[in-house]
Amino acid sequence: MKCPFCSAMDTQVIDSRVNEEGDSIRRRRRCPSCDKRFTTYETAELRMPQVVKQNGTREEFDRAKVRTSFMRALHKRPVPTEFVDQAIERIAQKVLSLGEREAPSRQIGEMVMHELHKLDKVAYIRFASVYRSFQDVDDFRDVIRDMDK
C-alpha cells in the first residue's frame, strides 16, 4: 500500500485486528521511508447481481422493490414488519449467494413467493395471482389445492 505522506510504494503492516462484527480488518501500517504510521481498513466489496427482466432489460437489484411486493401482498394482513425484513434479507442473501452477475427477475419472484408462502397463505395467493397472471377462478383453485399438499 502506498504511503499517504511520502508516496513510497512499500509499507509494512505492524498490527491487524478484526472488528467486533467480523466484517472488516483494521491494519496499522508503517512507512519505512518516512517512518510515519497510518491506519487502513479492509472490507469485502459485495455487488448484488443485475436483475434481468422479462423484456431483457437490466437493472440493479432493489430491496425497496422487493419490499413493495411484500407490502402489497401483505396489505391488512397480521404479519410483523420484522418478519418481512427477515424474509427480504434471506432473499437478498440468496441472490448474492448465486455468485452470478445477473439474476432473472423470474427467479427473484419465485423467491418472494416462497417467503410469502411461509409468512401468510393469503398474501401468497394474492402475489401468485398477479405474478402468474391468473385468468379465472380455476387458477386460484389450483394454487389452493397445491398449498394443501
C-alpha positions as CSV (number, residue, x, y, z in Angstrom):
1,M,0.0,0.0,0.0
2,K,1.3,3.4,-0.9
3,C,2.2,5.8,1.9
4,P,-0.2,8.7,2.1
5,F,2.6,11.0,3.4
6,C,5.6,10.4,1.2
7,S,4.0,8.2,-1.6
8,A,6.5,5.4,-1.0
9,M,5.2,2.3,-2.7
10,D,6.1,-0.2,0.1
11,T,4.6,0.0,3.6
12,Q,4.7,-2.6,6.5
13,V,1.8,-3.9,8.4
14,I,2.6,-3.8,12.1
15,D,-0.8,-4.8,13.6
16,S,-4.1,-6.3,12.2
17,R,-7.4,-6.6,14.1
18,V,-10.8,-7.8,13.1
19,N,-13.7,-5.5,14.1
20,E,-16.4,-6.8,16.5
21,E,-18.8,-7.7,13.7
22,G,-16.1,-9.6,11.9
23,D,-16.7,-7.9,8.6
24,S,-13.7,-5.6,8.4
25,I,-10.0,-5.6,9.3
26,R,-8.1,-2.6,10.8
27,R,-4.5,-2.5,9.9
28,R,-1.8,-0.3,11.4
29,R,0.9,0.4,8.9
30,R,4.4,2.0,9.0
31,C,6.3,3.5,6.1
32,P,10.0,2.6,6.2
33,S,10.9,5.6,4.1
34,C,9.4,8.4,6.2
35,D,8.7,6.3,9.4
36,K,5.1,7.6,9.7
37,R,2.3,5.4,10.8
38,F,-1.3,5.2,9.4
39,T,-4.4,3.0,9.6
40,T,-6.2,1.3,6.8
41,Y,-9.5,-0.7,6.8
42,E,-10.2,-3.7,4.7
43,T,-13.7,-4.8,3.9
44,A,-15.2,-7.1,1.3
45,E,-16.9,-5.4,-1.6
46,L,-20.0,-7.3,-2.5
47,R,-22.1,-6.3,-5.5
48,M,-25.6,-7.5,-6.0
49,P,-26.2,-9.0,-9.4
50,Q,-28.2,-7.2,-12.1
51,V,-31.8,-8.2,-12.4
52,V,-32.7,-9.3,-16.0
53,K,-36.4,-8.5,-16.5
54,Q,-38.8,-10.4,-18.8
55,N,-38.3,-8.0,-21.7
56,G,-34.5,-8.3,-21.5
57,T,-33.7,-5.0,-19.7
58,R,-31.4,-5.0,-16.8
59,E,-31.5,-3.0,-13.6
60,E,-29.9,-3.0,-10.1
61,F,-31.3,-5.4,-7.5
62,D,-33.5,-3.1,-5.4
63,R,-34.6,-4.2,-1.9
64,A,-37.2,-1.4,-2.0
65,K,-39.0,-3.1,-4.9
66,V,-38.9,-6.4,-3.1
67,R,-40.4,-4.7,0.0
68,T,-43.1,-3.1,-2.2
69,S,-44.1,-6.5,-3.4
70,F,-44.3,-7.9,0.1
71,M,-46.3,-4.9,1.3
72,R,-48.8,-5.1,-1.5
73,A,-49.3,-8.8,-0.9
74,L,-49.5,-8.4,2.9
75,H,-51.8,-5.4,2.9
76,K,-54.0,-5.6,6.0
77,R,-52.5,-9.0,7.0
78,P,-51.3,-9.7,10.5
79,V,-47.6,-10.1,9.7
80,P,-45.0,-8.2,11.8
81,T,-42.6,-5.9,9.9
82,E,-39.6,-7.8,11.4
83,F,-40.7,-11.0,9.7
84,V,-40.9,-9.1,6.4
85,D,-37.4,-7.6,7.0
86,Q,-36.0,-11.1,7.7
87,A,-37.6,-12.5,4.5
88,I,-36.2,-9.7,2.4
89,E,-32.8,-10.3,3.9
90,R,-33.0,-14.0,3.1
91,I,-33.9,-13.2,-0.5
92,A,-31.0,-10.7,-0.8
93,Q,-28.6,-13.3,0.7
94,K,-29.9,-16.0,-1.8
95,V,-29.5,-13.6,-4.7
96,L,-26.0,-12.7,-3.6
97,S,-25.0,-16.4,-3.0
98,L,-25.9,-17.2,-6.5
99,G,-22.5,-15.8,-7.3
100,E,-23.7,-14.6,-10.7
101,R,-23.5,-11.2,-12.3
102,E,-27.1,-11.4,-13.4
103,A,-30.3,-12.9,-11.9
104,P,-33.5,-13.4,-13.8
105,S,-36.5,-11.5,-12.3
106,R,-38.5,-14.7,-12.5
107,Q,-36.1,-16.4,-10.1
108,I,-36.4,-13.5,-7.6
109,G,-40.2,-13.6,-8.0
110,E,-40.1,-17.3,-7.1
111,M,-38.0,-16.5,-4.0
112,V,-40.6,-13.9,-3.0
113,M,-43.4,-16.4,-3.4
114,H,-41.5,-19.0,-1.3
115,E,-41.1,-16.5,1.5
116,L,-44.7,-15.3,1.3
117,H,-45.9,-18.9,1.5
118,K,-44.0,-19.3,4.8
119,L,-45.4,-16.0,6.1
120,D,-49.0,-15.8,5.1
121,K,-51.1,-18.0,2.8
122,V,-53.5,-15.3,1.8
123,A,-50.6,-13.0,0.9
124,Y,-49.0,-15.8,-1.1
125,I,-52.2,-16.3,-3.1
126,R,-52.5,-12.5,-3.7
127,F,-48.9,-12.3,-5.0
128,A,-49.3,-15.5,-7.1
129,S,-52.5,-14.2,-8.7
130,V,-50.6,-11.2,-10.1
131,Y,-47.3,-12.8,-10.6
132,R,-48.6,-15.8,-12.5
133,S,-51.4,-13.7,-14.2
134,F,-54.3,-15.8,-13.1
135,Q,-57.1,-15.7,-15.7
136,D,-60.0,-17.3,-13.8
137,V,-61.2,-18.9,-10.6
138,D,-59.7,-22.3,-11.7
139,D,-56.2,-20.8,-11.4
140,F,-56.9,-19.8,-7.8
141,R,-58.4,-23.3,-7.1
142,D,-55.2,-24.9,-8.5
143,V,-52.9,-22.9,-6.2
144,I,-55.1,-23.5,-3.2
145,R,-55.1,-27.2,-3.9
146,D,-51.3,-27.2,-4.3
147,M,-50.9,-25.5,-0.9
148,D,-52.8,-28.3,0.8
149,K,-50.3,-30.9,-0.4
